[in-house]
Amino acid sequence: MPSIKDRVKPQTGLHVSILGMALRKLLKKLYVPEKSAIPVCILLVASYGQMTDFSISTSRAVIMMILLLAADLFERTYDGKNALALAAVIILLQKPFALFSCSFLLSFGAMAGIYLVLPVLEQVWFGDPWAKRRKRRRLHHLDRELLANKRTGRFRIFCRQQGQKIGQMLLVSSSVQLTTLPVVLYFFFEIPLYGIVINLFVIPLSSLLVVFSFVGGVIGCICLPAAKFILSNAFWLLKLYEQICLIFQKLPGHMQIFGRPVWWQLLLYYLMLILVLFCLMYLLYKIDEAEYQRLPLQPEKNRKKLKYIGKVLPVLCIIFIVHIPSGTFEMTMLDVGQGDGIYLHTPAHQDILIDGGSTSEKQVGKYRILPFLKSKGIRQIDYLIATHADEDHINGLEELLKLSGDGYKIRQLLLPDVADKKQSGYVLLRKAAKQKHIPVRYLSTGSYFRSGGVSFFCLNPSAGSSFDSANAESITLSMQYQDFSCLFTGDLEGAGEEALQRIVSSSPLRQSYHIPEHYTVLKVAHHGSKNSTGEELLDILKPEYALISCGRKNRYGHPHRELLDRLADTGAEIQRTDEKGALSVILRNGKPCVTGYLDNQDNQISKNK
């Protein structure tokens, strides 16, 4: 996921505008006629777009800039809204699916906020054009009085002017945030809390950054040492940006996780935003009309309504896009490639992660597991369980532990209670947990915990036991919720599988550990290895569904044909992450519904057709 440095709200296409207008001013100062200067500017802007391969945001800015320059060239009025609409049409004619891309929605959403929302907010805060003129005249007389005081007059005028600029920038940033907030949450699942404030430092310096970069690039074609000196200024500006972001990143709550809103929340959000804007415009009209008729009380009442709506608007926005957690049991076997990662959500709104690692995907915790958790709006993992110390089960968990506290936290780390606790994998997990002050607990046969009606019994390993292989010591959890049951086996095989078979074959032990007559879901051990999940064990477990986590075309050949045949003989429905992506199990009216991510995508494509 992008960090806070990547998530500062961009003024999309700002660099194109800076380049175009800067060149136009330069040519004007050189006394180049406008009839010649404007075509040169258009050529430069188009060339810049070609150089950047006409990305969506750059294409939008280039088209609008060319329309602005062409309007001046032909002495026509430029309308930003029409130019924005024309740019959208041109881009979508070339790339129809750009409508669903993050860059298109953010770029055009930001400009829509500036053209549609900003004028309304400006009238709310600064009044109509007539009120602005009266205020400017009043401030002009005040400035003359302040200038009479030579000690503090100029300083007070400077402070007031800077305050006005900051207020205007805050309004611009707020307008952009209002129109793009749902898009940001849909694609990134979180928002930087201090993004608007960071823009106050970033945007004023962006003009210098663009100028230094452009001039340095041009001079570099002539004199490389001079270009290095100029570009060094751009480098230090970028370092300043980075340091500013790092400072804000250390502040509490700098990143707020909301999860991915569903389609009806997006629709409701924009409908409410439009309704509020119309209400504000209507109240502003009433205030203007009352002031024109010189009614003293009515404008004051309407101004109070404006302030009330302004306070309620942010709350309404959050309500309509916040993720609504499910009130039932959910389970997802994540597609982590060649590895394991299982997420559980209980009716008590507790979240559990069993394993999280991969040998085929790099930084699987940061780029696969954590984005999934954020998309669900999860800010806390109640139990982080590592079944054993193999890399394909824990390297992502180590990343999650190190990232804990960055918008979300982990309450407990659960490890197997085996004799050899000094294995490198366990040492790394405990070290990461200690740095984040996360308590570590150990599970062994008979360990038990409960969450929102969901019970978990540990069936393996025995306390202080020692095995020939790490796979055999895998934590094995028997889960029960109402009539739904699931057995999580990690990479269980060999002596560990034999110990599990002895437990599930014993009637007293089955009763003691609340083992059901048959399991609804079996998490197949060791990614479908032929040496695990034997026929005798399957005859006892009798699973309805068998879920296999493995990487596509992995070098181990998982799942093996022998195991698939054994599962088919038991009548279990086999679901695999290498074929269907992430596997989701949701209880509907007490019955499990197992679907793959690719199944959902195929359904959406067929519906669109």
C-alpha positions in Angstrom: 0.0 0.0 0.0 1.2 3.5 -0.6 2.6 5.3 2.4 1.5 8.8 3.6 4.2 10.3 1.3 2.4 8.8 -1.7 -1.0 9.8 -0.4 -0.7 13.6 -0.1 -3.6 14.9 -2.1 -2.3 15.9 -5.5 -3.4 18.9 -7.4 -3.7 16.8 -10.6 -2.1 18.4 -13.7 -0.7 21.3 -11.6 2.7 20.9 -13.2 1.2 21.2 -16.7 -0.5 24.5 -15.8 2.7 25.8 -14.2 4.8 25.1 -17.3 2.2 26.5 -19.7 1.6 29.7 -17.9 5.2 30.2 -16.9 6.3 30.0 -20.6 3.5 32.3 -21.6 4.6 35.0 -19.1 8.2 34.5 -20.2 7.4 35.1 -23.8 5.2 38.1 -22.9 8.1 39.7 -21.0 10.3 39.1 -24.1 7.7 41.0 -26.1 6.8 38.1 -28.3 3.4 38.7 -29.9 0.5 36.7 -28.5 -0.4 35.3 -31.9 3.1 33.7 -32.0 3.5 33.0 -28.2 0.3 31.0 -27.7 1.0 28.4 -30.5 4.5 28.0 -29.0 3.0 27.3 -25.6 0.5 24.9 -27.0 3.3 23.0 -28.8 5.3 22.8 -25.6 2.4 21.6 -23.5 1.5 18.9 -26.2 5.2 17.9 -26.3 5.3 17.5 -22.5 2.2 15.3 -22.7 3.9 13.1 -25.3 7.0 12.9 -23.2 5.0 11.6 -20.3 3.1 9.1 -22.5 -0.1 11.0 -22.0 -1.1 9.5 -18.6 -4.8 10.1 -17.8 -4.2 13.0 -15.4 -1.6 14.6 -17.7 -3.9 14.2 -20.7 -6.7 15.9 -18.8 -4.4 18.8 -17.9 -3.0 19.1 -21.4 -6.4 19.2 -23.0 -7.7 21.8 -20.7 -4.5 23.9 -21.0 -4.7 23.8 -24.8 -8.4 24.9 -24.7 -7.5 27.8 -22.3 -4.7 29.0 -24.6 -6.8 28.5 -27.7 -9.6 30.5 -26.2 -7.2 33.4 -25.7 -5.8 33.0 -29.2 -9.3 33.2 -30.8 -10.6 35.7 -28.3 -13.2 33.4 -26.9 -14.5 32.9 -23.4 -13.0 29.9 -21.6 -15.3 27.8 -19.4 -13.6 25.4 -17.1 -16.6 23.1 -16.7 -17.1 22.6 -20.4 -13.3 22.1 -20.9 -13.4 19.5 -18.2 -16.3 17.7 -19.8 -14.7 17.8 -23.2 -11.4 16.4 -21.8 -13.4 13.5 -20.3 -15.1 12.8 -23.6 -11.8 12.8 -25.5 -10.0 10.5 -23.0 -12.9 8.0 -22.8 -13.2 7.8 -26.6 -9.6 6.7 -26.6 -9.7 4.6 -23.4 -13.3 3.6 -22.4 -12.2 1.6 -19.4 -10.3 4.6 -18.0 -13.7 5.5 -16.4 -13.0 2.8 -13.8 -9.4 3.7 -13.1 -8.2 5.4 -10.0 -6.2 8.1 -11.8 -9.2 9.1 -14.0 -11.7 9.3 -11.0 -9.2 11.2 -8.8 -8.1 13.7 -11.5 -11.6 14.6 -12.7 -13.1 14.3 -9.2 -10.5 16.9 -7.9 -11.3 19.3 -10.7 -15.1 18.8 -10.2 -14.6 19.8 -6.6 -12.8 23.0 -7.6 -15.4 23.9 -10.2 -18.6 22.9 -8.5 -18.0 22.7 -4.7 -15.4 25.5 -4.2 -17.6 28.4 -5.4 -20.3 27.4 -2.9 -17.9 27.1 0.0 -16.3 30.4 -0.9 -19.8 32.1 -0.8 -20.5 30.5 2.6 -17.2 31.6 4.1 -16.5 34.9 2.3 -19.9 36.0 1.0 -21.1 36.9 -2.5 -19.1 39.2 -4.9 -20.7 42.3 -3.5 -19.8 41.4 0.1 -16.3 40.7 -1.0 -16.0 44.1 -2.6 -17.3 45.8 0.6 -14.9 43.8 2.6 -12.0 44.8 0.4 -12.9 48.4 0.7 -13.1 48.1 4.5 -9.7 46.4 4.6 -8.2 49.0 2.3 -9.1 51.7 4.8 -7.8 49.6 7.6 -4.5 49.1 5.8 -4.0 52.8 5.5 -4.5 53.1 9.2 -2.1 50.3 9.9 0.6 51.7 7.7 0.6 54.8 9.9 2.1 52.6 12.6 5.6 51.9 11.2 6.5 49.4 13.9 3.8 46.7 13.5 1.5 47.9 10.7 3.2 46.2 7.8 3.7 43.0 9.9 0.0 42.9 10.8 -1.0 43.4 7.1 1.3 40.6 6.0 -0.1 38.2 8.7 -3.6 39.0 7.6 -2.8 38.4 3.9 -1.1 35.1 4.6 -4.1 34.1 6.7 -6.4 34.8 3.8 -4.2 32.7 1.5 -4.1 29.8 4.0 -7.9 30.0 4.3 -8.3 29.9 0.5 -6.0 26.9 0.2 -7.9 25.1 3.0 -11.1 25.7 1.1 -9.6 24.4 -2.2 -8.2 21.3 -0.4 -11.5 20.7 1.4 -13.4 20.9 -1.9 -11.1 18.4 -3.5 -11.4 16.1 -0.4 -15.2 16.2 -0.5 -15.4 15.0 -4.1 -12.6 12.5 -4.0 -12.9 11.0 -0.5 -15.1 8.0 -1.6 -12.7 7.3 -4.5 -9.7 7.3 -2.2 -11.4 5.0 0.2 -12.6 2.7 -2.6 -9.0 2.2 -3.9 -6.8 2.7 -0.8 -9.3 2.0 2.1 -7.8 4.7 4.3 -7.3 8.5 4.4 -4.4 10.6 5.8 -5.9 12.6 8.6 -3.5 15.5 8.1 -3.5 15.5 4.3 -5.2 19.0 4.0 -2.6 20.5 6.4 0.3 18.9 4.6 -0.9 20.5 1.3 -0.3 23.9 3.0 3.4 23.1 2.9 3.5 21.2 -0.3 1.5 23.1 -2.8 3.1 26.6 -2.4 6.5 25.1 -3.3 5.3 23.0 -6.2 5.8 25.9 -8.6 9.5 26.1 -7.7 9.8 22.4 -8.0 8.4 22.3 -11.5 10.4 25.3 -12.6 13.7 23.9 -11.2 13.1 20.5 -12.8 12.1 22.0 -16.2 14.9 24.5 -16.4 17.5 21.9 -15.2 16.4 19.5 -17.9 16.7 22.1 -20.6 20.1 23.4 -19.3 21.3 19.9 -19.1 21.3 19.7 -22.9 23.8 22.6 -22.9 25.8 22.6 -19.7 25.7 19.6 -17.4 27.4 21.2 -14.3 24.9 24.1 -14.3 22.0 21.6 -14.7 23.3 19.6 -11.7 23.3 22.8 -9.6 19.7 23.7 -10.6 18.4 20.2 -10.2 20.0 19.9 -6.8 17.4 22.6 -5.7 14.6 20.3 -6.9 16.2 17.4 -5.0 16.3 19.3 -1.7 12.7 20.4 -2.2 11.7 16.8 -2.6 13.7 15.9 0.5 11.8 18.7 2.3 8.5 17.2 1.2 9.6 13.8 2.5 10.6 15.2 5.9 7.3 17.1 6.2 5.4 13.8 5.5 7.6 11.9 8.0 6.9 14.5 10.7 3.2 14.2 10.2 3.5 10.4 10.0 4.7 10.3 13.6 1.6 12.1 14.9 -1.2 10.0 16.4 -3.9 8.8 14.2 -2.2 10.1 11.0 -3.8 7.3 8.9 -7.5 6.4 9.4 -8.7 3.1 8.1 -12.3 3.1 6.9 -12.4 0.1 4.6 -13.8 -0.1 1.1 -17.4 1.4 0.8 -19.9 -0.6 -1.2 -21.7 0.8 -4.3 -24.8 2.0 -2.5 -22.7 3.9 0.0 -20.9 5.7 -2.8 -24.2 6.6 -4.4 -25.7 7.8 -1.1 -22.7 9.9 -0.4 -22.8 11.8 -3.7 -26.6 12.2 -3.5 -26.2 13.7 0.0 -23.3 16.0 -1.2 -25.5 17.3 -4.1 -28.4 17.8 -1.7 -26.3 19.7 0.8 -24.8 21.9 -2.0 -28.3 22.8 -3.3 -29.4 23.6 0.3 -26.4 25.9 0.8 -27.1 27.6 -2.6 -30.8 28.1 -1.6 -29.9 29.6 1.8 -27.3 31.9 0.1 -30.0 33.0 -2.3 -32.4 33.7 0.6 -29.7 35.7 2.4 -29.0 37.8 -0.7 -32.7 38.4 -1.2 -33.3 39.4 2.4 -30.3 41.8 2.4 -31.6 43.4 -0.8 -35.0 43.9 0.8 -33.2 45.1 4.0 -34.8 42.6 6.3 -32.5 42.6 9.4 -33.4 39.3 11.1 -33.8 36.9 8.2 -30.2 36.9 7.0 -28.9 36.2 10.5 -31.2 33.2 10.8 -30.0 31.8 7.5 -26.4 32.3 8.4 -26.9 30.2 11.5 -28.4 27.5 9.3 -25.3 27.7 7.1 -23.0 27.2 10.0 -25.1 24.3 11.3 -25.0 22.5 7.9 -21.2 23.2 7.7 -20.8 21.3 11.0 -23.1 18.4 10.1 -21.7 17.9 6.6 -18.4 16.1 7.6 -20.2 13.8 10.0 -22.7 12.9 7.3 -19.9 12.2 4.9 -18.2 9.7 7.3 -21.5 8.0 8.1 -22.3 7.3 4.4 -18.8 5.8 3.6 -17.7 4.1 6.8 -17.4 0.3 6.4 -20.2 -1.7 8.0 -18.8 -4.8 9.7 -20.7 -8.1 9.2 -22.7 -9.4 12.1 -22.2 -13.0 11.2 -19.3 -15.4 10.8 -17.0 -14.9 7.8 -13.9 -16.7 6.7 -11.5 -15.9 3.9 -8.6 -18.0 2.6 -6.4 -15.4 1.1 -4.6 -15.8 -2.2 -1.0 -15.4 -1.0 0.5 -17.6 -3.7 2.5 -20.5 -2.4 1.7 -20.1 1.3 -1.1 -19.8 3.8 -3.2 -17.0 5.2 -6.7 -17.4 6.7 -8.8 -14.5 8.0 -11.8 -15.1 10.4 -14.4 -12.6 11.5 -16.7 -13.5 14.4 -20.2 -12.2 15.3 -18.6 -10.4 18.3 -16.6 -8.3 15.7 -13.3 -9.9 16.6 -10.8 -10.6 13.9 -8.4 -13.5 13.7 -5.6 -14.2 11.3 -4.2 -17.8 11.0 -0.8 -17.8 9.3 0.3 -15.3 6.7 3.2 -16.0 4.5 4.4 -16.9 1.0 7.5 -18.1 -0.8 6.3 -17.0 -4.2 5.2 -13.4 -3.4 7.5 -10.7 -2.1 6.4 -8.6 1.0 3.1 -10.6 1.1 2.2 -9.0 4.4 2.5 -5.4 3.2 1.1 -5.8 -0.3 -1.5 -8.6 0.0 -2.6 -9.3 3.6 -2.6 -5.8 4.9 -4.5 -4.3 2.0 -7.2 -7.0 2.4 -7.5 -6.2 6.1 -7.8 -2.5 5.4 -10.4 -3.1 2.7 -12.5 -4.7 5.5 -12.0 -1.7 7.7 -10.1 -3.7 10.2 -8.1 -1.6 12.7 -7.3 -4.4 15.1 -6.3 -8.1 14.9 -7.4 -9.8 18.1 -5.5 -13.1 17.6 -2.5 -13.5 15.2 -1.8 -17.2 15.0 1.4 -18.8 13.6 0.8 -22.5 13.2 4.6 -23.3 12.8 7.8 -21.6 11.8 8.0 -22.2 8.1 8.6 -19.1 6.0 5.6 -19.7 3.8 3.4 -19.3 6.9 5.1 -16.5 8.9 7.1 -14.1 6.8 4.0 -12.0 6.2 3.1 -12.1 9.9 6.5 -10.7 10.7 5.8 -7.7 8.4 2.3 -7.2 10.0 3.9 -7.2 13.5 6.5 -4.6 12.4 3.7 -2.4 10.9 1.5 -2.7 13.9 0.5 0.7 15.3 0.4 2.3 11.8 -3.4 2.7 11.7 -4.1 -0.7 13.1 -2.8 -2.9 16.0 -2.4 -6.5 17.0 -3.6 -7.6 20.4 -2.0 -11.1 20.8 0.4 -13.4 19.1 -0.2 -17.1 19.5 2.5 -19.7 18.9 2.7 -23.5 19.2 3.9 -24.7 22.7 6.8 -27.0 21.5 10.1 -27.9 23.0 12.2 -26.0 20.4 11.0 -22.4 20.8 14.4 -21.1 19.5 13.7 -21.8 15.9 14.6 -18.8 13.8 11.0 -18.2 12.7 9.7 -18.0 16.3 12.6 -15.8 17.4 11.9 -13.3 14.6 8.1 -13.2 15.5 8.8 -12.8 19.3 11.3 -10.1 18.6 8.9 -8.1 16.4 6.1 -8.6 19.0 8.4 -7.4 21.8 9.3 -4.2 19.9 5.5 -3.4 19.5 4.7 -4.5 23.1 2.4 -7.3 21.8 1.9 -10.2 24.3 2.8 -13.7 23.2 0.8 -16.8 24.3 1.4 -20.5 23.5 -1.2 -23.0 22.3 -1.0 -26.8 23.0 -3.5 -29.7 23.0 -6.5 -28.7 25.1 -6.0 -25.0 24.9 -9.3 -23.2 24.3 -10.6 -19.7 23.5 -13.9 -18.4 22.6 -15.1 -15.3 20.6 -18.7 -14.3 20.0 -20.1 -17.8 20.1 -17.2 -19.2 18.0 -15.2 -21.7 20.0 -11.6 -22.9 19.2 -10.0 -26.0 20.6 -6.3 -26.8 20.0 -5.7 -30.4 19.0 -2.0 -30.3 18.3 0.8 -30.0 19.4 1.1 -31.5 22.9 2.7 -29.1 25.4 6.5 -29.2 25.2 6.5 -31.9 22.5 9.3 -32.4 20.0 8.9 -33.5 16.4 11.2 -34.5 13.6 9.8 -31.8 11.3 8.3 -28.3 11.7 5.2 -29.4 9.7 4.3 -32.0 12.3 4.2 -29.4 15.1 1.6 -27.3 13.3 -1.1 -25.8 15.5 -4.3 -27.6 14.6 -7.5 -25.8 15.6 -11.0 -27.2 15.7 -13.6 -24.4 15.3 -17.3 -24.6 16.0 -20.0 -22.0 15.4 -23.6 -23.2 15.7 -23.8 -26.1 13.1 -20.8 -24.8 11.2 -17.4 -26.4 11.9 -13.9 -26.1 10.5 -10.6 -27.8 11.0 -7.4 -25.7 10.5 -4.4 -27.9 10.0 -1.5 -25.7 8.9 1.1 -28.0 7.3 0.2 -31.0 9.6 1.7 -34.3 8.5 3.6 -37.3 9.9 3.7 -37.7 13.7 1.4 -34.6 14.1 -1.2 -36.1 11.9 -1.0 -39.4 13.7 -1.6 -37.5 17.0 -4.6 -35.8 15.5 -6.0 -39.1 14.3 -5.8 -40.6 17.8 -7.8 -37.7 19.2 -10.6 -37.7 16.6 -10.8 -41.5 16.8 -11.4 -41.4 20.6 -15.0 -40.9 21.6 -14.1 -39.4 25.1 -11.6 -37.0 23.5 -14.1 -36.0 20.8 -16.6 -35.2 23.5 -14.0 -33.4 25.6 -12.8 -31.2 22.7 -16.3 -30.7 21.2 -15.3 -32.3 17.9 -18.3 -32.6 15.6 -19.4 -35.8 13.8 -18.1 -34.3 10.6 -16.5 -31.0 9.6 -18.2 -28.5 7.3 -14.8 -27.2 6.1 -11.4 -28.7 6.1 -8.4 -26.6 5.5 -6.3 -29.2 3.7 -2.8 -29.5 5.2 0.5 -28.6 3.6 -1.0 -27.0 0.4 -2.3 -30.4 -0.8 0.8 -32.5 -0.4 0.4 -36.2 -1.1 2.0 -37.1 2.2 -0.6 -35.2 4.3 -4.3 -35.7 5.0 -4.4 -39.5 4.8 -7.4 -41.6 3.8 -8.1 -42.9 7.3 -8.2 -39.3 8.7 -10.5 -38.2 5.9 -12.9 -41.1 6.6 -13.2 -39.8 10.2 -13.4 -36.1 9.4 -15.9 -36.4 6.4 -15.5 -32.8 5.3 -18.2 -31.2 3.1 -15.7 -28.7 1.6 -11.9 -29.0 1.3 -10.0 -25.7 0.8 -6.5 -25.8 -0.6 -4.1 -22.8 -0.5 -1.4 -23.1 -3.1 0.4 -21.0 -5.7 -0.4 -21.2 -9.4 2.0 -23.5 -11.2 4.1 -23.8 -8.1 7.4 -25.8 -8.3 6.2 -28.4 -5.7 3.3 -29.6 -7.9 0.8 -28.8 -5.1 -1.9 -30.0 -4.9 -0.9 -33.6 -5.8 -3.2 -35.8 -7.8 -3.1 -38.5 -5.1 -4.6 -36.1 -2.5 -7.2 -34.8 -4.9 -8.4 -38.3 -5.5 -8.6 -39.0 -1.8 -10.7 -35.9 -1.3 -12.9 -36.7 -4.2 -13.6 -40.2 -2.8 -14.9 -38.7 0.4 -17.4 -36.5 -1.5 -15.8 -33.2 -0.4 -16.2 -30.2 -2.7 -12.7 -29.1 -3.5 -11.9 -25.3 -3.8 -8.4 -24.1 -4.6 -6.8 -20.6 -4.5 -4.7 -21.3 -7.5 -7.8 -21.7 -9.6 -10.3 -19.3 -8.0 -8.2 -16.8 -6.1 -9.2 -15.9 -2.5 -11.9 -18.3 -1.1 -14.7 -16.8 0.9 -17.0 -18.7 3.3 -20.0 -16.8 4.5 -22.9 -18.2 6.6 -26.3 -17.4 5.2 -29.3 -18.6 7.2 -26.9 -21.0 8.9 -25.7 -22.5 5.7 -22.1 -22.0 4.3 -21.7 -20.3 0.9 -18.2 -20.9 -0.5 -17.2 -18.6 -3.4 -13.9 -17.7 -5.1 -12.8 -14.2 -6.0 -12.6 -15.1 -9.7 -16.1 -16.5 -9.5 -17.4 -13.1 -8.4 -15.5 -11.4 -11.2 -17.0 -13.8 -13.8 -20.4 -13.1 -12.4 -19.9 -9.3 -12.7 -18.6 -9.7 -16.3 -21.6 -11.8 -17.3 -24.0 -9.3 -15.7 -22.4 -6.4 -17.6 -22.8 -8.4 -20.8 
